[in-house]
Amino acid sequence: MLSDTLRHRLLDGLVIPAHPLALTDTLILDEPRQRALTRYYLDSGAGGIAVGVHTTQFAIRDPRHGDLHERVLRIAAEEATAWHAEHDVPPPLLVAGVLGPTGQALAEARLAASFGYHMAMVATPGWRDEPDAAILAGVREIGQVMPVFGFYLQPTIGGRRFRYDFWRAYADIPEVAAIKIAPFDRYDTLNVIRAVVDAGRAGRPESPNQIALYTGNDDSIVTDMLTPYRFGDVTAHIVGGLLGQWAVFTPAAVALHAEARRVVREGGPVPLDLLARAAELTDVNSAIFDAAHNFAGSIAGVNEVLVRGGLMAGNWCLDPDERLSPGQHEEITRALLAHPSVTVAADGHPAYSRGSIQP
């Protein structure tokens, strides 16, 4: 069970970066930089971190890399625990990505729980072509280990499309406490929200056991959070994000999230400048996540920006096929120079030095 404090904060809305993997040029874990990354996110004001997810590189589970998966989970938990002990603030939410099929997912959830993680974000690609019922059964079993952060992964990078009926059944699982909606598709995004509303678990703050809705749609981060999703007499909101995009320029992301939540709580109006920055963020994300090449360079793109900020030594990935696409380096430079609003927090504090944006 989530503590009342964590559940309240989850429902109120958090910035949760998807934690990258810091490697040396020999493709072994760069532990000092890995620990520093966790500190960077928490120092930047993130409400939690997600580890073992796509941005962390699913390949950490490959037996060829020994106990890398375990080490990465443990390091983030240790740093988050130490950071919390040093600061008079609520504890950060620790989310562990787990991969199917069910047996593997259960083992990964138990491992994460042993390190003090609070939630398991369940990625469905591990179930491959198994029927929806098998995935739902697996999610129920994982929920007996720790609360579930559901995850709709976009089909382009290994996910598959799920219909309304799947998400309606998903929302009936009591242990599901949040869902990251990331199909990069407006129709599918609405299907998830409608399913959760129809289950009575969104848009009714007076009711217990509400599901927190989070965006993973990197192409629509700000508008996802600003939009009231109205179904009949119920209006639901996406309250935060669990995003690889928020693994870079995190102070600016925290400021942007706070501004969007303030506008929603006040009932508007939505400033045109905020919508302009929403489009700028989408353009920057397109470059970093390599939309031009079906997101082939997405992980390397995140790492590249962290390299420019001095937080990583190189943009290396465990999988040799995961690297910057042709022209992506230059495209990242173009987008970052064109849109300083994405890299500078609302108070004018730069997330990185201006010079670090350059190649």
C-alpha positions in Angstrom: 0.0 0.0 0.0 1.1 3.5 -0.7 1.3 5.8 2.3 -1.3 8.5 2.5 1.4 11.1 1.9 2.7 9.4 -1.3 -0.8 8.7 -2.6 -1.9 12.3 -2.0 1.2 13.7 -3.8 0.8 11.2 -6.7 -2.8 12.4 -7.2 -1.9 16.0 -6.8 0.7 15.7 -9.6 4.4 15.0 -9.8 7.3 15.5 -12.2 8.9 12.0 -12.5 11.9 11.8 -14.8 12.6 8.4 -16.4 16.1 7.8 -15.1 18.9 7.2 -17.7 21.9 4.9 -17.5 25.4 6.5 -17.2 28.1 4.3 -18.9 31.8 4.6 -19.4 33.3 4.3 -22.9 33.8 0.6 -22.2 30.1 0.2 -21.6 30.3 -0.5 -17.9 28.3 1.4 -15.2 29.7 4.9 -14.4 28.6 4.7 -10.8 29.6 8.2 -9.7 27.7 9.8 -12.5 24.7 7.4 -12.0 24.5 8.5 -8.4 24.9 12.2 -9.4 22.0 11.9 -11.9 19.7 10.8 -9.1 20.8 13.7 -7.0 20.3 16.1 -10.0 16.7 15.1 -10.4 15.8 15.4 -6.7 17.8 18.6 -6.3 15.8 20.0 -9.4 12.5 19.5 -7.6 11.3 16.2 -9.2 8.7 14.5 -7.0 10.1 11.0 -7.8 12.2 9.0 -10.3 11.4 6.0 -12.5 14.2 3.4 -12.8 14.5 0.3 -15.0 12.3 1.9 -17.6 12.9 2.4 -21.4 15.1 5.4 -20.8 17.2 3.3 -18.4 17.7 0.9 -21.3 15.8 -2.4 -21.1 19.1 -4.1 -22.0 20.3 -3.8 -18.3 18.4 -7.1 -17.8 20.5 -9.0 -20.3 22.5 -11.7 -18.4 25.6 -10.6 -20.3 25.7 -7.5 -18.1 25.7 -9.5 -14.8 23.9 -7.8 -11.9 23.6 -4.5 -13.7 19.8 -4.3 -13.3 20.0 -4.9 -9.6 22.9 -2.4 -9.1 21.0 0.3 -11.0 17.9 -0.1 -8.9 19.9 -0.2 -5.6 22.0 2.9 -6.4 18.9 5.0 -7.1 17.2 3.8 -4.0 20.3 4.5 -1.9 20.7 8.0 -3.2 17.0 8.8 -2.9 17.0 7.6 0.8 20.1 9.6 1.6 18.8 12.7 -0.2 15.5 12.5 1.8 17.4 12.2 5.0 19.2 15.5 4.2 16.1 17.5 3.3 13.0 18.4 5.2 10.6 17.5 2.4 8.3 14.6 1.6 10.0 11.4 0.4 10.5 11.0 -3.4 8.3 8.5 -5.1 10.3 5.5 -6.3 8.9 3.8 -9.4 10.5 0.6 -10.8 9.9 -0.5 -14.3 9.1 -4.2 -14.6 8.9 -6.2 -17.8 6.7 -9.2 -18.6 5.9 -12.0 -19.0 4.4 -12.5 -15.6 7.1 -14.6 -14.0 9.8 -12.1 -14.9 7.7 -9.2 -13.9 7.0 -10.7 -10.5 10.7 -11.3 -9.9 11.5 -7.8 -10.8 8.8 -6.3 -8.6 10.0 -8.3 -5.6 13.5 -7.1 -6.2 12.4 -3.5 -6.4 10.3 -3.9 -3.3 13.3 -5.2 -1.4 15.1 -1.9 -2.2 12.2 0.2 -1.0 10.5 1.1 -4.3 6.9 2.2 -3.9 5.4 1.3 -7.3 5.9 -1.1 -10.2 5.4 0.4 -13.7 4.4 -2.5 -15.8 5.6 -2.5 -19.4 3.6 -4.8 -21.6 6.0 -5.7 -24.4 7.3 -8.7 -22.5 4.0 -10.5 -22.9 4.5 -10.2 -26.7 1.3 -11.5 -28.4 -0.3 -13.1 -25.4 -4.0 -12.3 -25.0 -5.1 -9.3 -23.1 -6.4 -11.6 -20.3 -2.9 -12.9 -19.7 -1.6 -9.4 -19.3 -4.4 -8.4 -17.0 -3.8 -11.5 -14.9 -0.1 -10.7 -14.6 -0.9 -7.1 -13.5 -3.2 -8.5 -10.8 -0.4 -10.7 -9.5 2.1 -7.9 -9.6 -0.3 -5.8 -7.6 0.0 -8.3 -4.8 3.7 -7.4 -4.5 3.4 -3.6 -4.8 1.1 -0.9 -6.2 0.9 -0.7 -10.0 1.7 2.2 -12.2 0.1 1.2 -15.5 1.9 2.0 -18.7 0.6 2.4 -22.3 3.8 2.3 -24.3 3.6 3.6 -27.8 3.6 0.9 -30.5 6.5 2.5 -32.5 9.0 1.5 -29.8 7.7 -2.0 -28.9 4.3 -1.5 -27.5 1.0 -2.6 -29.0 -2.4 -1.0 -29.3 -5.0 -1.7 -26.6 -8.7 -1.0 -26.9 -11.0 0.6 -24.5 -12.1 -2.7 -23.1 -8.6 -3.6 -22.0 -8.2 -0.4 -20.1 -11.7 -0.6 -18.6 -10.7 -4.0 -17.1 -7.3 -2.6 -16.1 -8.9 0.2 -14.2 -10.9 -2.4 -12.2 -7.7 -3.8 -10.7 -7.7 -2.3 -7.1 -3.9 -2.2 -6.9 -3.6 0.1 -9.9 -2.8 3.5 -8.4 -1.7 5.4 -11.5 -1.4 5.0 -15.3 1.2 6.5 -17.6 -0.6 7.2 -20.9 2.0 7.2 -23.7 0.5 5.9 -27.0 1.4 9.1 -28.8 -2.2 9.0 -30.2 -5.1 11.2 -29.2 -7.7 8.5 -29.7 -5.9 6.0 -27.6 -5.2 8.6 -24.9 -8.9 9.4 -24.7 -9.8 5.7 -24.5 -7.6 5.2 -21.4 -9.0 8.3 -19.6 -12.6 7.3 -20.5 -12.0 3.8 -19.2 -10.7 5.1 -15.9 -13.6 7.6 -15.6 -16.2 4.8 -16.4 -14.6 2.7 -13.6 -15.3 5.5 -11.2 -11.6 6.0 -10.5 -11.0 9.5 -12.0 -12.6 12.9 -11.8 -14.3 12.0 -8.5 -11.8 13.3 -5.8 -14.3 12.6 -3.1 -14.2 8.9 -3.9 -11.5 6.6 -2.5 -9.1 4.6 -4.7 -8.7 7.2 -7.5 -6.2 6.4 -10.2 -3.7 9.2 -10.9 -3.4 10.0 -14.6 0.1 10.8 -16.0 1.2 11.7 -19.4 4.0 9.9 -21.3 3.0 11.5 -24.6 6.2 13.4 -25.3 4.6 15.1 -28.3 1.8 16.6 -26.2 3.1 17.1 -22.6 1.7 20.5 -21.7 -1.6 20.2 -23.5 -2.2 16.8 -21.9 -1.9 18.5 -18.5 -3.9 21.6 -19.4 -6.9 19.8 -21.0 -10.1 19.0 -19.0 -11.3 15.6 -20.1 -15.0 15.7 -19.8 -17.2 12.6 -20.0 -20.8 13.3 -19.1 -20.8 15.1 -15.7 -17.3 13.9 -14.8 -14.1 15.9 -15.7 -10.7 14.2 -15.3 -7.2 15.7 -15.5 -3.8 14.4 -16.3 -1.9 15.7 -13.2 1.8 15.0 -14.0 4.2 13.2 -16.2 6.6 10.3 -16.1 8.8 11.1 -19.0 12.2 10.6 -20.6 11.9 14.3 -21.8 12.0 15.3 -18.1 15.3 13.5 -17.7 16.9 16.6 -19.3 16.5 20.3 -18.3 14.6 19.1 -15.2 14.5 22.4 -13.3 12.7 23.9 -16.3 10.3 20.9 -16.4 9.5 21.4 -12.7 8.7 25.0 -13.3 6.6 24.3 -16.4 4.6 21.6 -14.6 3.9 23.9 -11.7 2.7 26.6 -14.0 0.4 24.2 -15.9 -1.1 22.9 -12.6 -1.7 26.4 -11.3 -3.6 27.3 -14.5 -5.8 24.2 -14.1 -6.5 24.7 -10.4 -7.5 28.3 -11.1 -9.7 27.3 -13.9 -7.8 29.2 -16.6 -7.4 31.2 -18.7 -4.6 29.5 -20.5 -2.0 32.1 -21.6 -1.1 31.9 -25.2 2.6 32.0 -24.3 2.1 28.7 -22.4 0.6 27.2 -25.5 3.5 28.5 -27.5 6.0 26.9 -25.1 4.0 23.7 -25.4 4.8 23.7 -29.1 8.4 24.6 -28.5 8.8 21.6 -26.1 7.3 19.3 -28.7 9.9 20.6 -31.3 12.7 20.0 -28.9 11.4 16.6 -28.0 11.2 15.7 -31.7 14.9 16.3 -32.0 16.0 14.6 -28.8 13.8 11.6 -29.3 14.5 11.3 -33.0 10.9 11.4 -34.3 12.3 11.7 -37.8 13.7 8.1 -37.6 10.8 6.5 -35.7 12.5 7.3 -32.3 15.5 5.0 -33.1 17.8 7.5 -31.4 15.6 8.4 -28.4 17.8 7.0 -25.6 21.0 8.2 -27.2 19.4 11.6 -27.7 18.5 11.9 -24.0 22.1 10.9 -23.1 23.5 13.4 -25.6 21.8 16.3 -23.9 23.0 15.1 -20.5 26.6 14.9 -22.0 26.3 18.6 -23.1 25.2 19.4 -19.5 28.2 17.7 -18.0 26.1 15.0 -16.4 27.3 12.1 -18.5 30.6 11.3 -20.1 29.2 10.0 -23.4 25.9 9.1 -25.0 26.8 5.4 -25.1 24.1 2.7 -25.0 24.4 -1.0 -24.2 22.7 -2.0 -27.4 24.9 -1.1 -30.4 21.8 -0.3 -32.4 20.8 2.4 -30.0 22.8 5.4 -31.1 22.2 8.9 -32.6 20.7 8.8 -36.0 22.3 10.6 -39.0 21.7 14.3 -38.5 20.3 14.0 -35.0 23.2 15.7 -33.3 22.8 18.8 -35.5 19.0 18.7 -35.0 19.3 18.6 -31.3 21.6 21.7 -31.4 19.1 23.5 -33.7 16.1 22.8 -31.4 17.9 23.8 -28.2 19.2 27.0 -29.6 15.8 27.9 -31.1 13.8 27.3 -27.9 15.5 28.5 -24.7 12.2 28.4 -22.8 12.6 24.6 -22.7 16.1 24.9 -21.1 15.5 27.8 -18.7 13.2 27.7 -15.7 10.5 30.3 -15.2 12.6 32.2 -12.7 15.4 32.6 -15.3 17.6 29.9 -13.7 19.2 27.9 -16.5 19.0 24.1 -16.2 22.5 23.9 -17.7 24.9 26.6 -18.7 24.1 28.2 -22.0 27.4 27.1 -23.5 26.5 23.4 -22.8 23.7 23.6 -25.4 26.3 24.0 -28.1 27.8 20.9 -29.8 
